[in-house]
Amino acid sequence: MPRRTLILAILFAAFLVAAAAHPGLTASHGYQGAWFAKDPIDGSCLHMRIAQIGRSGERVFSIQEVDSDASDWCQGKSRQQGLGVLDHQGLLVTTAVHWCMPNANEVRYFQSGSLSYDPSADTITDSAGTVYQRERLLIR
């Protein structure tokens, strides 16, 4: 087998192993991963990343979100950092702090809410009704 073919075969096998081990696809609750949505208020792009916090018994998650144009209160890009705790019903109960960019020293507000995962559609809906789709890797 030529060296180039062998390298491509190894890379392809590594990609398959990585895809099979993707935490968002193998976790029983499905929250982990990268998500996107269109803000129903102003049409801006929302990008959210959820990661399980180690040694939490699969119950505590870090949540980060970027809003491309939080025009309702920021007049530009905003960020969110929060925590979520998985409750007995499978909801991720959240609390987060939001701030405007680039002035990250100015906290705009704190927010509590929840996220609900729908395994049949592989979507997350927040307590305000925004539906997030899982971000997928596209190879062309």
N, C-alpha and C positions, 0 to 999 in steps of 0.2 A: 504494500500500500504506500503510495507516495506520501511524503512528509506533510504536505499541505492538506491532503485528504484526512490524514490521521489527526491533525490539529483541529480541523473543522469538526470531525466526529467527536473529539473530546469536548470542544466548546458546546456543541449541540447537546451532548449528554449532560454537561454541567448546567446548561440552561433548563433542561427538563427537570433535573433534580431541584434547582432553585425554584422553579415554578410550582413543583409539587409541595415544596416546603414553605410556600408563601403564607405568612401567618394569618392574613385576612381570609384565606380560603380554607385553612385547616382548623381554625379555632371554632369551637362549637357555638360560640355566641356571635361570631362574624363581624364584630365592630372594628377590629384592627385593620389598618390599611389606609390608603389615600382615597379621598372622596372629593367630589365637586358638585356644585349646584349653581343655579341662577337665582340671585336674590329676587324674591317676588316683589319687593318694595321698589327697588331702583334698577333692577336688571343687571347689576354688577356680578362678577364671577366670584364665587366662594370656593376656596380650596381648604380642605380640612384633613389633618393627619391624626390618626388615633393609634396609640401604642400602649401595650400592656406594660405596667410597671412591675419589674421583677419582684419576686417574693411577696406578692400580694394575693396569692391564691387565685389568680385569674379574675380578680374582682375590681382592681383599681387601674385606671387608664389615664394617660397623659393625652390632652387634646390641644392641638394647635390649629389655628385657622387664620387665613388671610382673606380679606375682602378687598377686591381690586379698586373699589370706589364706594366707600361708605359715605355717600353724599348726604344722607339724612342727618349726620352729626359730625362728620370728620372732614368733609370737602376733600377727599382723597383716600388713599390706601389706609387700611387699619389692620391691626393684628389682635389676636385673642390667644390667651394661654389659660388652660383650665385643667381641672381634674374631673373624672367621672368615676362613680362607684356603681357596680352592677348590683341591682336589687334582686329580691327573690322572684320578681315577675319577669326578669330579663331586660328591664329598662336600665339604661345608663343614666343615672341621676348626676347632673353636672353643676359645676360652679366655675365661673370664668371671669377674668378681667380683660377689658378691651382698652386699647389705646390707639391713637392716631400716629401715622408715620409721616415724616421722619422723626417727629418729636416724641420719642418713646417715653419721655419723662412725664408726660401728661396723661394720666389714667382718666379715661372718659366715663366708664361705668363698670359696675360689677353686675353679673347676671347669673341667675340660677335657672335651671331648666332640666330637660331630659332628652335623651335620644332613644329612638326605638328602631331596632333592626328587623327588617322583613326578609327572611331567608328565601322566600319564593321569588322575590323580585331582586334580591341582593341590593337593597337600598336602605338608607337610614333616613328617618323623618325626625326633625327636631320638634320641640314643643310649640314652636310658632307655625308649624306646618310645612316648612321648607324640606323638600325631598332631595337627598344627596345620592348620586350615582357613584359606583366604585370606579376609580380611575384605572384604566387598563393600559398595559404596555402594548403599543402598536409597532409591529415590525414590517417594514416595507422592503 
